[in-house]
């Protein structure tokens, strides 16, 4: 059984264009995401799913330079991009991650994969459509599902939001979904990159914790917040973009 992370990435973000290529301590956001995901002990392959748009050539080049595979497909139909990326690379279990999460935690990813492998689920997530179930910071979002479930969504998901956001059809049509929760509720923290204020926060975290090696994770960042509660105010006002 092949377990692979498929990381969606494009330059045309509506709120912060080109965000995945922004600099964080001398490297791009995308390269940091890839490095952190590569620390997973259970993920066998990393595939960057970008678009066929010319402006995303830079993403393909960066991904290859970082040692990742690349699949290029539709810009708007992200569901089809995931489906064909998984099919082309013969992936059995998909780990869905977005490229705007340079604080993604490989330890959390492995905990979720380990849980998924012990059961029979259509989807296991620490994020998901039901926000009341969230306990992890936004920016550590991980969704895991089998290829067969992705294929069913690809075939039957007809609404535009089904195609744009990959997993809404699964949440709407499956009863075998598990929300993976942490022992402590950290859901108030926002560590994803959507705005300039998010970038200011993440840059500050990197400035304090990144010394050339990815050896800081969820608990380390929480300890940083405890030492400097003012970090929380840098992007606490940002609202997450809603699915239309």
N, C-alpha and C positions, 0 to 999 in steps of 0.2 A: 504494500500500500504506500503510494507516494504522497507525502505531506509537503505542501509548498505554500509559501506566502505569495500572494498576488497583491502588489502594492499599486494602487491607481495614482497616476501623476499626470499633470498637464500644466502648461504655462498660463492658460487662459482663465485663471481664477477670477471670479467677478468682484470679490472684495479686496483681494491683495494679489494682483497680477504678478506672475513669475515667482511666487513665494517659495516654491520648492528649490529654486536656485539661489535664494538669498544666502548670504554668508553668515556662518556661525563659527567664530574662532578659526577662520582660515579654510573652512570646508563648507560645501553646500548643505542645505537642510536635507536634501535627498540623500547625500552620501552618509550623513549621520543616521538617518532612518535605516538605511541599508546595513550599516555597521552594527547598529543595536539589534536589528532583527536577526542578523547573522549569528549573534551570540546565543540564540535559541539552540538548545540541545536536540530538539525534536523536529525542527524544520529542515527539510532536505534540500530545498531549492527556493530561490527568490526570483520572482518574475515581476518586472516593472511593466505595468499595463498603461501605455500612453496612447496618444491619438496619432492619426495619419497627417495631422496638420503640420505644415512646414515649421511652424514656430516651436514644435515639440521635438525637432531634430536634436536640440541641445540636451533634452532629457534622455534620449536614446544614447547619445554619446557619453553622458555622465554615468548612466546606469552600466554601460559596458565597461567603462573605466573602473567602476567599482566592483566588477566581476559578476554582475547580475545578468540574467537573461532579459530580453525585451519582447513584448508583443505590442503591435500597433494596430488600433482599430478605431471604431466610431468615437467621436468626441462626445456626442450627446447620449448615445445608447451605451452606457457604461456596463449594463447587464450583459450585452452581447460581447463587449470587450473582455469581461471576465470569463464568459463562457468559452470563447475561442482561445483565450490565453490558456485556460485550464485544459481544453481539449487538445490543443497543439502540443502541449507539454506533458500530456498523459497524467494529469494530476487527479488523484483519488480524493484527497481531502484538502479543501481550500481554506487557508487562513487569510481572511480579508483585513487588510490594513490600508490606511490612507497615508499619503506621503507628507501630510502636514502635521505629523506627530513625531518631532525629533526627540521627544522624551519617552517614547514607547519603551516598555520594560520587558526584556526578553524573559525574565523570571516569571512575570505575570502571564505572558504568552504561554510558557511551558506548563504552568499550573492549569490553565484553561484547556490546553491540548490534552494534558494527562487526564483531566476529568472527562473530556469528550470521548477519549478512547476507551474508557471503562463502561460506557453506556451505549444506547442506541438513540441518537438524537438527529433531528433535522437541522438543528442549529443550536450552538452554545455561544453565548455572548456575555461580555461584561458591560455592554452598552445597550443597544436595542431600542425598539420603538416605545416601550413603556418606561418613561423617565423615572417613575416611582421605584423602579427596580435597580436603578443605577447606584453603585457605591464607589466606583473607581473614578479618578479624575478624568475629565474629558481630555483626550490626548493619549490615553492608554487603550483606546478602543480596539477591541479584537473580536471578530466574528469567525466562527468555524462551522463549516457545513460540507457535506459530501457532494461529489460531482453530480450525482443523480438528482439531488435537490436543486442544485444550480441549473441543471438542464431543464427540469420541470418549470422553474421560474422563467427561464429563457423562452420556452415554448409557449407558456400560458400567460405570462405577464404582459398585459395589453396596454395598461395605462402609462402615460408618459413618465410619471414618477416611479413606476415599477422599473422602467428602463434606465432612468437617470441615477437612481440610488441603489440599485443592485438587489437589496434584500427585502424591501417592503412586501413584495408578493409572498415571500416565505413567512414573514410575520403574520400576514393576513390569512394564510391558508394552511398553516401547520399547527398542530397541538403538541408536537414534540420539540418544544423550545425550552431551553434552560437558561435562566439568568444567573451567571456566575458572580458571586458577591464576595467582597472582602470582609474581614471581621470588623473593620472600622469603616465608617461611612466617610469617604473622601470626595464625595460627589460635588462639593462646593468649589473644588479647585478646577481651574481651566488651564490646560497645558497644550492646547492645540493652536495652530497658527492660521488665523483667518484675517487678522487685522494688524495694523502697525503697533497697536498697544500689546497685542499678543506677542509680536516680535520683540518688543522692548522687554517683556517679562522673560521670555525664553532666552534672549541674549544675556540677560542678567544672571539667570540660572547657570548658563554655560560659562559665563565669565568667572563665576565663583566655584563651580564644581568640575568643569572639564579641563583637564591638564594634559590633553593629548591622548587620553585613554577613556573609553566608556566603562567606568567603574562606579557610576553613581546611578541609583535606581529610585524606586518609589519612596522607600523609607528615608533615604538620604535627602531627597527634595523636601519631604515633609519636615524633617529636622531643620532644614534651611528656613522654611517658613516659620517654624517656631522661634528661631533665633532672630528673624526679621519679619514680623507680621505685616510690615508695610508692603511686602511683595504682593500680597493678596489684592491690594488696591490698584495695582497697575493695569489689570484687565478685568476686574470683577464686574464692571459695568457692561461688558460685551455680551450681547445676546447671541445664542447659537442660531444659525440660519435654519429656518424651518422648511420641512418638506412640503412642497406645494401640492 
